[in-house]
Amino acid sequence: MEKKTININHNVLDSIILGFTFALLTVFIIEHFSTFSYIPNLSNPVIDYGHKVILNGEYDTRTTPVGALYQTTPFGTRIDLPTNGMMCSELLYDSEFKRYSNKGVLYLKAVFSDYKFLILIWIIYTCIILFFKRYRLKLSA
């Protein structure tokens, strides 16, 4: 029985790697449009019939801890984030949470939470790159 060799064109492998790089960068940039929201930890929250929390009255952001912290991505994924005993004022005013070095990590984690969109964009970019490597478009007047 004869052994058969499988040859893989290096253009295909290069296109796959380049497509993944472009997809990763695209989704990472899109994740920058994420929103962060929080629910303060109040002692007596009021819950209506739609199971929504209604904040009753005013609260001091310096002394009220964060009860829940969420990141909602542009793709609709809601990611629960740890509160680590933060106060509400840390989310509203200039603090360690607002620094890009901390948010950059959250954006990167969100990229892999939205892995379905990462794979979809990766396939699209790879097909586009392979198409333009195989065919040359020429405009003639």
Beta strands, then each sheet from edge to edge (+ up, - down):
strand 1: 35-40
strand 2: 46-47
strand 3: 53-54
strand 4: 66-72
strand 5: 78-81
sheet 1: 1+ 4- 5+
sheet 2: 2+ 3-
end
